[in-house]
Amino acid sequence: MDIVDYYNWRYATKKFNPKKRIASSDLELIKEAVRLAPSSYGLQLFKVLIIEDTSLKEKLLKASFNQHQVVDCSHLFVFCNYTKVFENDIDLYINTKSKVNKHPLNELQGYGSFLKNNLLKKETTETSIWTTNQVYIALAHLMTACATLQIDSCPIEGFDTDKYNTILNLKERHMNTAVIAAVGYRSNEDLTQNQKKVRKASNVLFETI
Ligand SMILES: Cc1cc2nc3c(=O)[nH]c(=O)nc-3n(C[C@H](O)[C@H](O)[C@H](O)COP(=O)(O)O)c2cc1C
């Protein structure tokens, strides 16, 4: 299969087979795809909660307008964007960059100060919009990685954000549920898998200027 075949194979799965679990080796590959996703300044100002626990999934089902993918999937990925940037977030990046690239820390401090001056003073709303945008890039990486492994996924925005934040205790951690992805294997009964893709024609979507 080439890349377009994978994109055609993937669809927003409506009904998962609740009995089929993702192998831990595949789970690690999916996590790696998310980890390697690009982010603004490389700061990765988000966390991804991976939920397997059935009782927790059941709680989230009610906060997801009863979309059953949330419980029937093998793993539920909850993408949480940071609502505030802290000095520690930038120090972590600078220290990691120094270690990974064997770059003297003192030569990176100027860049660290530049980031701190720009980012620490941002309002919650501005920060949240900015960090949420980056979460969606990570989500796209997850969906493509899954497709290449013949693993199904469903991106989901249809949930009550406040309820998710409360159930998962995110507020006190300065985090917010941006989007979620149910990941697992399609049920044979999911009729959506037989439907053709509905997309704009290329000449409508693209304009060469
Ligand atoms: C950000 C985002 C949020 C979505 N939210 C939901 C959702 O809450 N429930 C659902 O069943 N599908 C959801 N979808 C799936 C879309 O409806 C689906 O991707 C679109 O109709 C195109 O179909 P395809 O992905 O099967 O090709 C969402 C997709 C995206 C990208």
Ligand as a Chemical Component Dictionary entry (heavy atoms), coordinates in Angstrom:
data_LIG
# 
_chem_comp.id                   LIG 
_chem_comp.type                 NON-POLYMER 
_chem_comp.pdbx_formal_charge   0 
_chem_comp.three_letter_code    LIG 
# 
loop_
_chem_comp_atom.comp_id 
_chem_comp_atom.atom_id 
_chem_comp_atom.alt_atom_id 
_chem_comp_atom.type_symbol 
_chem_comp_atom.charge 
_chem_comp_atom.model_Cartn_x 
_chem_comp_atom.model_Cartn_y 
_chem_comp_atom.model_Cartn_z 
_chem_comp_atom.pdbx_ordinal 
LIG C1  C1  C 0 -11.407 17.274 14.880 1  
LIG C2  C2  C 0 -12.403 16.228 14.516 2  
LIG C3  C3  C 0 -13.474 15.959 15.358 3  
LIG C4  C4  C 0 -14.366 14.927 15.069 4  
LIG N1  N1  N 0 -15.346 14.614 15.962 5  
LIG C5  C5  C 0 -16.090 13.497 15.763 6  
LIG C6  C6  C 0 -17.004 13.025 16.743 7  
LIG O1  O1  O 0 -17.200 13.628 17.793 8  
LIG N2  N2  N 0 -17.666 11.879 16.493 9  
LIG C7  C7  C 0 -17.496 11.163 15.335 10 
LIG O2  O2  O 0 -18.099 10.090 15.184 11 
LIG N3  N3  N 0 -16.638 11.596 14.366 12 
LIG C8  C8  C 0 -15.941 12.733 14.552 13 
LIG N4  N4  N 0 -15.057 13.154 13.588 14 
LIG C9  C9  C 0 -14.934 12.395 12.331 15 
LIG C10 C10 C 0 -15.377 13.179 11.102 16 
LIG O3  O3  O 0 -16.761 13.271 11.058 17 
LIG C11 C11 C 0 -14.787 12.487 9.875  18 
LIG O4  O4  O 0 -13.383 12.500 9.972  19 
LIG C12 C12 C 0 -15.201 13.134 8.566  20 
LIG O5  O5  O 0 -16.585 13.025 8.377  21 
LIG C13 C13 C 0 -14.487 12.514 7.358  22 
LIG O6  O6  O 0 -14.711 11.134 7.317  23 
LIG P1  P1  P 0 -13.518 10.054 7.391  24 
LIG O7  O7  O 0 -12.624 10.470 8.524  25 
LIG O8  O8  O 0 -14.233 8.778  7.715  26 
LIG O9  O9  O 0 -12.831 10.055 6.088  27 
LIG C14 C14 C 0 -14.204 14.199 13.860 28 
LIG C15 C15 C 0 -13.134 14.500 13.011 29 
LIG C16 C16 C 0 -12.240 15.481 13.338 30 
LIG C17 C17 C 0 -11.042 15.706 12.440 31 
# 
loop_
_chem_comp_bond.comp_id 
_chem_comp_bond.atom_id_1 
_chem_comp_bond.atom_id_2 
_chem_comp_bond.value_order 
_chem_comp_bond.pdbx_ordinal 
LIG C1  C2  SING 1  
LIG C2  C3  SING 2  
LIG C2  C16 DOUB 3  
LIG C3  C4  DOUB 4  
LIG C4  N1  SING 5  
LIG C4  C14 SING 6  
LIG N1  C5  DOUB 7  
LIG C5  C6  SING 8  
LIG C5  C8  SING 9  
LIG C6  O1  DOUB 10 
LIG C6  N2  SING 11 
LIG N2  C7  SING 12 
LIG C7  O2  DOUB 13 
LIG C7  N3  SING 14 
LIG N3  C8  DOUB 15 
LIG C8  N4  SING 16 
LIG N4  C9  SING 17 
LIG N4  C14 SING 18 
LIG C9  C10 SING 19 
LIG C10 O3  SING 20 
LIG C10 C11 SING 21 
LIG C11 O4  SING 22 
LIG C11 C12 SING 23 
LIG C12 O5  SING 24 
LIG C12 C13 SING 25 
LIG C13 O6  SING 26 
LIG O6  P1  SING 27 
LIG P1  O7  DOUB 28 
LIG P1  O8  SING 29 
LIG P1  O9  SING 30 
LIG C14 C15 DOUB 31 
LIG C15 C16 SING 32 
LIG C16 C17 SING 33 
# 
